Amino acid sequence: MTPHSGMLNFLERLHGGALMGFIDSAMFAGARLFGGEGLQDAITVDLSVQMAAGGAADTPIDAIVELTRETRRLMFLRGSVEQGDETIAGFIATIRKVTS
């Protein structure tokens, strides 16, 4: 994602809420790439974000998502958000899959 002026806080850095929304979307995209089934109606059970640095405007950010464990109903993920060579946030999350 490339941040724009509407995503910045009063310090002209990427707003934490915008970053958390990006992380939530990125972890579902990552989960789909891992082949998780039942993700069409999945929900975020838990998301913990550790802010490490302020994100700059107009510089793309990338999310790296890792699947640490998967059960029939849950996926456990962790990852980081990077901007260039700098890690600006880390996260851990749990997704609950809808199973039939």
The first five atom37 places (N, CA, C, CB, O) and aatype in JSON, in Angstrom:
{
  "aatype": [12, 16, 14, 8, 15, 7, 12, 10, 2, 13, 10, 6, 1, 10, 8, 7, 7, 0, 10, 12, 7, 13, 9, 3, 15, 0, 12, 13, 0, 7, 0, 1, 10, 13, 7, 7, 6, 7, 10, 5, 3, 0, 9, 16, 19, 3, 10, 15, 19, 5, 12, 0, 0, 7, 7, 0, 0, 3, 16, 14, 9, 3, 0, 9, 19, 6, 10, 16, 1, 6, 16, 1, 1, 10, 12, 13, 10, 1, 7, 15, 19, 6, 5, 7, 3, 6, 16, 9, 0, 7, 13, 9, 0, 16, 9, 1, 11, 19, 16, 15],
  "atom_mask": [
    [1, 1, 1, 1, 1],
    [1, 1, 1, 1, 1],
    [1, 1, 1, 1, 1],
    [1, 1, 1, 1, 1],
    [1, 1, 1, 1, 1],
    [1, 1, 1, 0, 1],
    [1, 1, 1, 1, 1],
    [1, 1, 1, 1, 1],
    [1, 1, 1, 1, 1],
    [1, 1, 1, 1, 1],
    [1, 1, 1, 1, 1],
    [1, 1, 1, 1, 1],
    [1, 1, 1, 1, 1],
    [1, 1, 1, 1, 1],
    [1, 1, 1, 1, 1],
    [1, 1, 1, 0, 1],
    [1, 1, 1, 0, 1],
    [1, 1, 1, 1, 1],
    [1, 1, 1, 1, 1],
    [1, 1, 1, 1, 1],
    [1, 1, 1, 0, 1],
    [1, 1, 1, 1, 1],
    [1, 1, 1, 1, 1],
    [1, 1, 1, 1, 1],
    [1, 1, 1, 1, 1],
    [1, 1, 1, 1, 1],
    [1, 1, 1, 1, 1],
    [1, 1, 1, 1, 1],
    [1, 1, 1, 1, 1],
    [1, 1, 1, 0, 1],
    [1, 1, 1, 1, 1],
    [1, 1, 1, 1, 1],
    [1, 1, 1, 1, 1],
    [1, 1, 1, 1, 1],
    [1, 1, 1, 0, 1],
    [1, 1, 1, 0, 1],
    [1, 1, 1, 1, 1],
    [1, 1, 1, 0, 1],
    [1, 1, 1, 1, 1],
    [1, 1, 1, 1, 1],
    [1, 1, 1, 1, 1],
    [1, 1, 1, 1, 1],
    [1, 1, 1, 1, 1],
    [1, 1, 1, 1, 1],
    [1, 1, 1, 1, 1],
    [1, 1, 1, 1, 1],
    [1, 1, 1, 1, 1],
    [1, 1, 1, 1, 1],
    [1, 1, 1, 1, 1],
    [1, 1, 1, 1, 1],
    [1, 1, 1, 1, 1],
    [1, 1, 1, 1, 1],
    [1, 1, 1, 1, 1],
    [1, 1, 1, 0, 1],
    [1, 1, 1, 0, 1],
    [1, 1, 1, 1, 1],
    [1, 1, 1, 1, 1],
    [1, 1, 1, 1, 1],
    [1, 1, 1, 1, 1],
    [1, 1, 1, 1, 1],
    [1, 1, 1, 1, 1],
    [1, 1, 1, 1, 1],
    [1, 1, 1, 1, 1],
    [1, 1, 1, 1, 1],
    [1, 1, 1, 1, 1],
    [1, 1, 1, 1, 1],
    [1, 1, 1, 1, 1],
    [1, 1, 1, 1, 1],
    [1, 1, 1, 1, 1],
    [1, 1, 1, 1, 1],
    [1, 1, 1, 1, 1],
    [1, 1, 1, 1, 1],
    [1, 1, 1, 1, 1],
    [1, 1, 1, 1, 1],
    [1, 1, 1, 1, 1],
    [1, 1, 1, 1, 1],
    [1, 1, 1, 1, 1],
    [1, 1, 1, 1, 1],
    [1, 1, 1, 0, 1],
    [1, 1, 1, 1, 1],
    [1, 1, 1, 1, 1],
    [1, 1, 1, 1, 1],
    [1, 1, 1, 1, 1],
    [1, 1, 1, 0, 1],
    [1, 1, 1, 1, 1],
    [1, 1, 1, 1, 1],
    [1, 1, 1, 1, 1],
    [1, 1, 1, 1, 1],
    [1, 1, 1, 1, 1],
    [1, 1, 1, 0, 1],
    [1, 1, 1, 1, 1],
    [1, 1, 1, 1, 1],
    [1, 1, 1, 1, 1],
    [1, 1, 1, 1, 1],
    [1, 1, 1, 1, 1],
    [1, 1, 1, 1, 1],
    [1, 1, 1, 1, 1],
    [1, 1, 1, 1, 1],
    [1, 1, 1, 1, 1],
    [1, 1, 1, 1, 1]
  ],
  "atom_positions": [
    [[0.85, -1.16, 0.0], [0.0, 0.0, 0.0], [0.9, 1.23, 0.0], [-0.97, -0.01, 1.22], [1.96, 1.24, 0.63]],
    [[0.47, 2.26, -0.7], [1.18, 3.53, -0.65], [0.33, 4.52, 0.14], [1.49, 4.07, -2.09], [-0.76, 4.88, -0.3]],
    [[0.81, 4.96, 1.3], [0.04, 5.92, 2.1], [-0.18, 7.23, 1.33], [0.77, 6.21, 3.43], [0.63, 7.62, 0.49]],
    [[-1.28, 7.9, 1.63], [-1.54, 9.22, 1.05], [-1.93, 10.17, 2.18], [-2.67, 9.14, -0.04], [-2.06, 9.75, 3.33]],
    [[-2.12, 11.42, 1.86], [-2.32, 12.46, 2.88], [-3.51, 12.19, 3.8], [-2.51, 13.8, 2.22], [-3.5, 12.6, 4.96]],
    [[-4.53, 11.5, 3.31], [-5.69, 11.18, 4.14], [-5.41, 10.13, 5.2], [0.0, 0.0, 0.0], [-6.25, 9.91, 6.08]],
    [[-4.27, 9.47, 5.15], [-3.91, 8.42, 6.11], [-2.91, 8.9, 7.15], [-3.34, 7.23, 5.38], [-2.41, 8.1, 7.94]],
    [[-2.6, 10.18, 7.16], [-1.56, 10.69, 8.05], [-2.14, 11.29, 9.31], [-0.72, 11.71, 7.33], [-3.27, 11.78, 9.32]],
    [[-1.35, 11.26, 10.39], [-1.75, 11.9, 11.63], [-1.22, 13.34, 11.65], [-1.23, 11.1, 12.86], [-0.66, 13.82, 10.67]],
    [[-1.39, 14.02, 12.77], [-0.97, 15.42, 12.86], [0.55, 15.6, 12.81], [-1.5, 16.04, 14.12], [1.03, 16.72, 12.63]],
    [[1.3, 14.52, 12.95], [2.76, 14.58, 12.84], [3.23, 14.25, 11.41], [3.4, 13.6, 13.84], [4.43, 14.13, 11.15]],
    [[2.25, 14.13, 10.49], [2.56, 13.81, 9.09], [3.17, 12.41, 8.93], [3.51, 14.85, 8.52], [3.95, 12.17, 8.01]],
    [[2.8, 11.51, 9.83], [3.23, 10.11, 9.76], [1.99, 9.25, 9.56], [4.01, 9.67, 11.07], [0.87, 9.69, 9.83]],
    [[2.17, 8.03, 9.09], [1.05, 7.12, 8.86], [0.28, 6.9, 10.16], [1.56, 5.76, 8.3], [0.85, 6.52, 11.18]],
    [[-1.03, 7.14, 10.12], [-1.88, 6.99, 11.31], [-1.96, 5.51, 11.7], [-3.31, 7.56, 11.04], [-2.06, 4.64, 10.84]],
    [[-1.92, 5.24, 12.99], [-1.96, 3.88, 13.49], [-3.21, 3.12, 13.07], [0.0, 0.0, 0.0], [-3.14, 1.92, 12.8]],
    [[-4.34, 3.8, 13.01], [-5.59, 3.16, 12.58], [-5.52, 2.72, 11.13], [0.0, 0.0, 0.0], [-6.01, 1.65, 10.78]],
    [[-4.93, 3.54, 10.28], [-4.76, 3.17, 8.87], [-3.82, 1.97, 8.75], [-4.2, 4.36, 8.05], [-4.05, 1.07, 7.94]],
    [[-2.78, 1.96, 9.56], [-1.84, 0.85, 9.55], [-2.51, -0.44, 10.02], [-0.63, 1.17, 10.45], [-2.28, -1.5, 9.44]],
    [[-3.34, -0.36, 11.05], [-4.02, -1.56, 11.55], [-5.04, -2.09, 10.53], [-4.72, -1.26, 12.87], [-5.2, -3.3, 10.4]],
    [[-5.73, -1.19, 9.82], [-6.63, -1.63, 8.77], [-5.89, -2.35, 7.66], [0.0, 0.0, 0.0], [-6.37, -3.36, 7.14]],
    [[-4.73, -1.83, 7.29], [-3.89, -2.47, 6.29], [-3.46, -3.86, 6.77], [-2.66, -1.6, 5.97], [-3.51, -4.82, 6.0]],
    [[-3.04, -3.96, 8.02], [-2.6, -5.24, 8.57], [-3.75, -6.26, 8.54], [-2.09, -5.07, 10.02], [-3.54, -7.41, 8.17]],
    [[-4.95, -5.84, 8.92], [-6.1, -6.75, 8.94], [-6.36, -7.28, 7.52], [-7.36, -6.03, 9.49], [-6.6, -8.48, 7.36]],
    [[-6.32, -6.43, 6.52], [-6.51, -6.87, 5.14], [-5.37, -7.77, 4.68], [-6.63, -5.67, 4.2], [-5.61, -8.79, 4.02]],
    [[-4.14, -7.41, 5.02], [-2.97, -8.19, 4.6], [-2.97, -9.58, 5.21], [-1.7, -7.46, 4.98], [-2.56, -10.53, 4.54]],
    [[-3.41, -9.72, 6.46], [-3.38, -11.04, 7.07], [-4.41, -11.97, 6.43], [-3.62, -10.95, 8.57], [-4.17, -13.18, 6.34]],
    [[-5.55, -11.44, 5.98], [-6.51, -12.29, 5.27], [-6.0, -12.65, 3.88], [-7.87, -11.58, 5.17], [-6.21, -13.77, 3.41]],
    [[-5.33, -11.71, 3.22], [-4.73, -12.02, 1.91], [-3.67, -13.1, 2.08], [-4.11, -10.75, 1.27], [-3.6, -14.04, 1.28]],
    [[-2.85, -12.98, 3.11], [-1.84, -14.0, 3.38], [-2.46, -15.34, 3.69], [0.0, 0.0, 0.0], [-2.0, -16.37, 3.2]],
    [[-3.52, -15.34, 4.52], [-4.18, -16.6, 4.88], [-4.74, -17.3, 3.64], [-5.31, -16.33, 5.89], [-4.67, -18.52, 3.54]],
    [[-5.29, -16.53, 2.71], [-5.79, -17.13, 1.48], [-4.66, -17.74, 0.65], [-6.54, -16.08, 0.64], [-4.83, -18.8, 0.05]],
    [[-3.51, -17.08, 0.64], [-2.37, -17.62, -0.09], [-1.86, -18.91, 0.53], [-1.25, -16.6, -0.15], [-1.29, -19.76, -0.16]],
    [[-2.06, -19.06, 1.85], [-1.65, -20.29, 2.52], [-2.63, -21.43, 2.25], [-1.52, -20.06, 4.02], [-2.39, -22.56, 2.66]],
    [[-3.74, -21.13, 1.56], [-4.7, -22.16, 1.21], [-5.71, -22.46, 2.28], [0.0, 0.0, 0.0], [-6.33, -23.52, 2.26]],
    [[-5.89, -21.56, 3.23], [-6.86, -21.79, 4.29], [-8.27, -21.9, 3.73], [0.0, 0.0, 0.0], [-8.68, -21.08, 2.91]],
    [[-9.0, -22.91, 4.17], [-10.39, -23.09, 3.73], [-11.32, -22.48, 4.75], [-10.72, -24.59, 3.52], [-10.98, -22.37, 5.92]],
    [[-12.51, -22.07, 4.31], [-13.49, -21.47, 5.19], [-13.22, -20.01, 5.48], [0.0, 0.0, 0.0], [-13.74, -19.47, 6.46]],
    [[-12.41, -19.35, 4.64], [-12.03, -17.96, 4.89], [-13.01, -16.93, 4.31], [-10.67, -17.7, 4.34], [-12.89, -15.74, 4.59]],
    [[-13.98, -17.38, 3.5], [-14.88, -16.43, 2.88], [-15.71, -15.67, 3.93], [-15.8, -17.15, 1.91], [-16.09, -14.53, 3.69]],
    [[-16.0, -16.27, 5.05], [-16.74, -15.62, 6.12], [-15.94, -15.59, 7.43], [-18.08, -16.33, 6.35], [-16.52, -15.5, 8.51]],
    [[-14.62, -15.66, 7.33], [-13.77, -15.69, 8.52], [-13.78, -14.35, 9.24], [-12.33, -16.07, 8.14], [-14.12, -13.31, 8.66]],
    [[-13.4, -14.38, 10.51], [-13.36, -13.16, 11.31], [-12.03, -13.07, 12.05], [-14.55, -13.12, 12.31], [-11.37, -14.07, 12.31]],
    [[-11.65, -11.85, 12.38], [-10.47, -11.62, 13.2], [-10.86, -11.83, 14.66], [-9.89, -10.19, 12.97], [-11.74, -11.13, 15.17]],
    [[-10.23, -12.78, 15.32], [-10.48, -13.03, 16.73], [-9.61, -12.12, 17.58], [-10.22, -14.51, 17.07], [-10.07, -11.56, 18.58]],
    [[-8.36, -11.99, 17.18], [-7.4, -11.23, 17.97], [-6.37, -10.63, 17.02], [-6.71, -12.13, 19.04], [-5.91, -11.28, 16.09]],
    [[-6.02, -9.38, 17.27], [-4.96, -8.72, 16.51], [-4.19, -7.83, 17.47], [-5.53, -7.9, 15.3], [-4.75, -6.89, 18.04]],
    [[-2.92, -8.11, 17.64], [-2.05, -7.31, 18.48], [-0.96, -6.71, 17.62], [-1.44, -8.17, 19.63], [-0.22, -7.42, 16.93]],
    [[-0.86, -5.38, 17.66], [0.1, -4.66, 16.82], [1.09, -3.93, 17.7], [-0.62, -3.67, 15.87], [0.71, -3.25, 18.66]],
    [[2.36, -4.08, 17.38], [3.42, -3.37, 18.08], [4.01, -2.35, 17.11], [4.53, -4.37, 18.61], [4.68, -2.72, 16.14]],
    [[3.75, -1.08, 17.37], [4.27, -0.01, 16.51], [5.75, 0.19, 16.83], [3.47, 1.33, 16.72], [6.13, 0.34, 17.99]],
    [[6.58, 0.19, 15.79], [8.02, 0.31, 15.99], [8.58, 1.63, 15.49], [8.73, -0.83, 15.31], [9.59, 2.11, 16.01]],
    [[7.93, 2.22, 14.48], [8.41, 3.48, 13.91], [7.27, 4.12, 13.15], [9.63, 3.25, 12.97], [6.31, 3.45, 12.77]],
    [[7.35, 5.42, 12.93], [6.32, 6.12, 12.17], [6.5, 5.89, 10.68], [0.0, 0.0, 0.0], [7.61, 5.99, 10.15]],
    [[5.42, 5.59, 10.01], [5.47, 5.39, 8.58], [5.46, 6.72, 7.84], [0.0, 0.0, 0.0], [4.73, 7.64, 8.22]],
    [[6.25, 6.82, 6.81], [6.34, 8.05, 6.03], [5.23, 8.11, 4.98], [7.72, 8.15, 5.34], [4.71, 7.08, 4.56]],
    [[4.88, 9.32, 4.58], [3.89, 9.52, 3.53], [4.51, 9.24, 2.17], [3.32, 10.97, 3.57], [5.71, 9.45, 1.96]],
    [[3.7, 8.76, 1.25], [4.09, 8.56, -0.15], [5.22, 7.55, -0.35], [4.5, 9.87, -0.73], [5.87, 7.56, -1.4]],
    [[5.45, 6.69, 0.61], [6.44, 5.61, 0.46], [5.71, 4.3, 0.69], [7.67, 5.78, 1.45], [5.12, 4.13, 1.76]],
    [[5.72, 3.37, -0.25], [4.96, 2.12, -0.1], [5.35, 1.34, 1.15], [5.16, 1.25, -1.33], [6.5, 1.35, 1.59]],
    [[4.36, 0.66, 1.71], [4.59, -0.27, 2.82], [4.2, -1.66, 2.36], [3.79, 0.15, 4.09], [3.31, -1.83, 1.53]],
    [[4.87, -2.65, 2.9], [4.62, -4.06, 2.59], [4.37, -4.82, 3.87], [5.8, -4.67, 1.8], [4.96, -4.51, 4.91]],
    [[3.5, -5.82, 3.8], [3.26, -6.71, 4.94], [3.84, -8.07, 4.63], [1.75, -6.81, 5.26], [3.65, -8.61, 3.53]],
    [[4.54, -8.62, 5.58], [5.06, -9.98, 5.49], [4.25, -10.8, 6.49], [6.62, -10.06, 5.79], [4.25, -10.49, 7.69]],
    [[3.56, -11.83, 6.02], [2.65, -12.62, 6.85], [3.16, -14.05, 6.91], [1.19, -12.58, 6.3], [3.52, -14.64, 5.89]],
    [[3.2, -14.59, 8.12], [3.66, -15.97, 8.33], [2.58, -16.75, 9.07], [5.0, -16.0, 9.13], [2.04, -16.28, 10.06]],
    [[2.27, -17.94, 8.58], [1.34, -18.83, 9.25], [2.12, -19.65, 10.27], [0.6, -19.77, 8.22], [3.03, -20.39, 9.9]],
    [[1.78, -19.51, 11.54], [2.51, -20.24, 12.57], [1.83, -21.54, 12.96], [2.68, -19.38, 13.79], [2.49, -22.49, 13.37]],
    [[0.48, -21.59, 12.82], [-0.25, -22.81, 13.15], [-1.63, -22.72, 12.55], [-0.32, -23.04, 14.69], [-2.19, -21.63, 12.41]],
    [[-2.18, -23.86, 12.18], [-3.55, -23.9, 11.67], [-4.26, -25.11, 12.25], [-3.58, -23.95, 10.13], [-3.73, -26.22, 12.28]],
    [[-5.48, -24.87, 12.72], [-6.36, -25.95, 13.17], [-7.59, -25.95, 12.27], [-6.75, -25.77, 14.7], [-7.66, -25.19, 11.3]],
    [[-8.54, -26.79, 12.59], [-9.75, -26.85, 11.77], [-10.48, -25.51, 11.74], [-10.68, -27.95, 12.28], [-11.04, -25.13, 10.72]],
    [[-10.48, -24.8, 12.87], [-11.24, -23.55, 12.97], [-10.4, -22.28, 13.05], [-12.1, -23.6, 14.14], [-10.92, -21.19, 12.84]],
    [[-9.13, -22.41, 13.36], [-8.31, -21.22, 13.6], [-7.04, -21.21, 12.76], [-7.96, -21.13, 15.07], [-6.49, -22.25, 12.42]],
    [[-6.59, -19.98, 12.45], [-5.28, -19.78, 11.84], [-4.55, -18.77, 12.72], [-5.39, -19.27, 10.34], [-5.09, -17.72, 13.07]],
    [[-3.32, -19.1, 13.07], [-2.49, -18.23, 13.89], [-1.4, -17.63, 12.99], [-1.86, -19.0, 15.11], [-0.66, -18.36, 12.33]],
    [[-1.33, -16.32, 12.98], [-0.44, -15.61, 12.07], [0.46, -14.66, 12.84], [-1.23, -14.85, 11.02], [0.13, -14.23, 13.95]],
    [[1.59, -14.33, 12.25], [2.43, -13.26, 12.75], [3.08, -12.6, 11.54], [3.51, -13.78, 13.78], [3.14, -13.18, 10.46]],
    [[3.55, -11.4, 11.75], [4.18, -10.74, 10.62], [4.74, -9.39, 10.97], [0.0, 0.0, 0.0], [4.8, -8.98, 12.13]],
    [[5.14, -8.7, 9.93], [5.7, -7.36, 10.1], [5.27, -6.49, 8.94], [7.25, -7.42, 10.2], [4.9, -6.97, 7.87]],
    [[5.34, -5.19, 9.18], [5.07, -4.2, 8.13], [6.38, -3.45, 7.92], [3.89, -3.22, 8.52], [6.97, -2.93, 8.86]],
    [[6.8, -3.4, 6.68], [8.08, -2.78, 6.36], [7.89, -1.65, 5.36], [9.05, -3.8, 5.8], [7.02, -1.69, 4.49]],
    [[8.72, -0.65, 5.53], [8.75, 0.48, 4.61], [10.21, 0.67, 4.22], [8.14, 1.8, 5.26], [11.02, 1.15, 5.01]],
    [[10.53, 0.27, 3.0], [11.93, 0.23, 2.6], [12.65, -0.81, 3.43], [0.0, 0.0, 0.0], [12.21, -1.96, 3.51]],
    [[13.75, -0.42, 4.05], [14.53, -1.34, 4.89], [14.12, -1.28, 6.36], [16.0, -1.02, 4.77], [14.73, -1.97, 7.19]],
    [[13.12, -0.48, 6.7], [12.74, -0.29, 8.1], [11.46, -1.05, 8.44], [12.55, 1.2, 8.39], [10.49, -1.01, 7.69]],
    [[11.46, -1.74, 9.57], [10.26, -2.37, 10.09], [9.5, -1.32, 10.9], [10.59, -3.64, 10.95], [10.04, -0.78, 11.87]],
    [[8.27, -1.02, 10.5], [7.51, 0.0, 11.22], [6.49, -0.6, 12.18], [6.81, 0.9, 10.24], [5.97, 0.11, 13.04]],
    [[6.18, -1.9, 12.04], [5.26, -2.56, 12.97], [5.42, -4.06, 12.91], [3.8, -2.17, 12.67], [5.86, -4.62, 11.9]],
    [[5.06, -4.7, 14.0], [4.98, -6.16, 14.06], [3.57, -6.51, 14.51], [0.0, 0.0, 0.0], [2.9, -5.68, 15.12]],
    [[3.13, -7.72, 14.23], [1.78, -8.11, 14.67], [1.68, -9.61, 14.87], [0.73, -7.65, 13.65], [2.44, -10.4, 14.29]],
    [[0.72, -9.99, 15.71], [0.31, -11.38, 15.86], [-1.23, -11.38, 15.79], [0.85, -12.01, 17.22], [-1.87, -10.44, 16.25]],
    [[-1.79, -12.43, 15.21], [-3.23, -12.44, 15.0], [-3.78, -13.85, 14.99], [-3.58, -11.73, 13.7], [-3.06, -14.82, 14.75]],
    [[-5.07, -13.94, 15.26], [-5.81, -15.18, 15.17], [-7.04, -14.94, 14.31], [-6.2, -15.72, 16.58], [-7.77, -13.97, 14.52]],
    [[-7.26, -15.81, 13.33], [-8.43, -15.75, 12.46], [-9.27, -16.98, 12.75], [-8.03, -15.66, 10.95], [-8.74, -18.09, 12.83]],
    [[-10.59, -16.79, 12.9], [-11.5, -17.92, 13.06], [-12.17, -18.2, 11.73], [-12.56, -17.64, 14.16], [-12.83, -17.33, 11.15]],
    [[-11.99, -19.42, 11.25], [-12.58, -19.84, 9.98], [-14.02, -20.29, 10.23], [-11.75, -20.98, 9.33], [-14.36, -20.79, 11.3]],
    [[-14.85, -20.1, 9.23], [-16.21, -20.61, 9.28], [-16.18, -21.99, 8.66], [-17.23, -19.67, 8.55], [-15.79, -22.15, 7.51]],
    [[-16.6, -22.97, 9.43], [-16.62, -24.34, 8.92], [-18.05, -24.83, 8.86], [-15.75, -25.29, 9.8], [-18.9, -24.43, 9.66]],
    [[-18.31, -25.69, 7.91], [-19.68, -26.21, 7.76], [-19.84, -27.55, 8.42], [-20.06, -26.31, 6.3], [-20.93, -28.12, 8.39]]
  ]
}
